[in-house]
Amino acid sequence: MSARLPERGRPWDELSREMADFKRDDLDWRGGRHAAFVWHADEAVEKVAREAYALFMTENGLGLRVFPSLRHMESDVVAMVAGLVGGDEAVRGAMTSGGTESIFLAAHAAREWARQHRPDVTAPEIVAAFSAHPAIDKAAHYLGMRVVRVPTGSDHRADVAAMAAAITPRTVMGYASAPTYSLGVVDPVAALGALAEERGLWLHVDACVGGVLGPFVRELGYPVPAFGLDLPGVSSLSADLHKSGYAAKGASVILYRDVVREACGRWEFSDWPTGLYAVPTFAGTRPGGAIAAAWAVIHVLGAEGYRRIAATVMQARERLVAGLARIDGLHVWGEPDLYAVAYGAEGLDIHAVADAMTARRWSVGRVRKPPGIHLMLTPVHAPIVDDYLADLAASVSAARAGAGVSSKTPVVY
Ligand SMILES: Cc1ncc(COP(=O)(O)O)c(C=O)c1O
């Protein structure tokens, strides 16, 4: 792959038109045709994120000494997210580029913590449910750790007894999701925390999807299982602001239970010409815009804004689930706790249904095991639930008409 830079620069108005045109085949997330990737609250919130991002686009989160503005906004965001997930004054944390980086930092801290407390362990292992996000495997790969995946229980949540049985003398870390990406169920974090305490493990809670909105959904009266830092045995938690925090992309929070655990996550270096290099994240340079946009969105929405979003997406979920129940052969997988849902089918290939939905211009999330169709509901989905269900009923009929024909579309994230 190689190309030459254009010799002459071109005017921005021409380029911006061209760039807008690049989008023509992109996912129509404004119209709610998407199953994942974009969390859009409304145009007013989008404008705030865009303008706040632009205000701090040039500032660098690597230099908190010279940008006290970013230091202030980052610590405010971290403290507010900690407050949402049961954190107390002891909690420490940082903003990262996303869930993958937050999870990487948690795994790194767990490995260092084990090196200090269990130096006999030379090949550290992480016990995680089959439903855990691959970010933990990516982290383990980079960190020389191994993930032992354990089948989920009949409710599709982490099976605590099976995870306990998978612990070996090499296990240093346990992993829980709140909720899982694929089916949207929250793992039994309280029981996994108790297990972690009993067996001397670091438990990370991946609340990348549910960390910000989950507490508001619970406040509305939905029975969201506890998953916070107030549960004994939870050492770290990740929550993505660029998902249910409705902030701009490039914003997540990694939280450590206390300063001792945070210290395990730090990496410092001074054997180079410029002296001590110490950053709390994997990234060096960090976009000031992402920090600023997260701060502005949290403040413009406030608790009442998130409560409103939570109500909208949960009502959309209820209408979707009720509509699915009216389509012969379809059923929801498990009991989703938040705004992510997946459904499967009896007697027909659900992925053939997915193909028919794709032909009707819906971007469909496919689940391989159990076979299903997945979607993450956001406020832009609320007005299109009926259209979605009408196309779904037609797609089920189309799949039945072609009965015996299985989808050949590979299941790719
Ligand atoms: C449960 C869960 N954890 C972690 C991640 C990784 O987050 P990111 O894509 O922001 O790195 C995702 C992404 O969808 C997720 O759903």
The ligand as a Gaussian input file, in Angstrom:
#p B3LYP/6-31G(d) Opt

LIG

0 1
 C      -18.793000      -5.795000      27.223000
 C      -17.738000      -5.059000      26.449000
 N      -16.509000      -4.926000      26.962000
 C      -15.523000      -4.308000      26.302000
 C      -15.719000      -3.753000      25.061000
 C      -14.588000      -3.093000      24.327000
 O      -14.817000      -1.718000      24.227000
 P      -14.093000      -0.808000      23.112000
 O      -14.623000      -1.243000      21.793000
 O      -14.504000       0.575000      23.521000
 O      -12.622000      -0.992000      23.221000
 C      -16.999000      -3.863000      24.483000
 C      -17.272000      -3.314000      23.147000
 O      -18.357000      -3.440000      22.605000
 C      -18.029000      -4.537000      25.189000
 O      -19.256000      -4.688000      24.661000

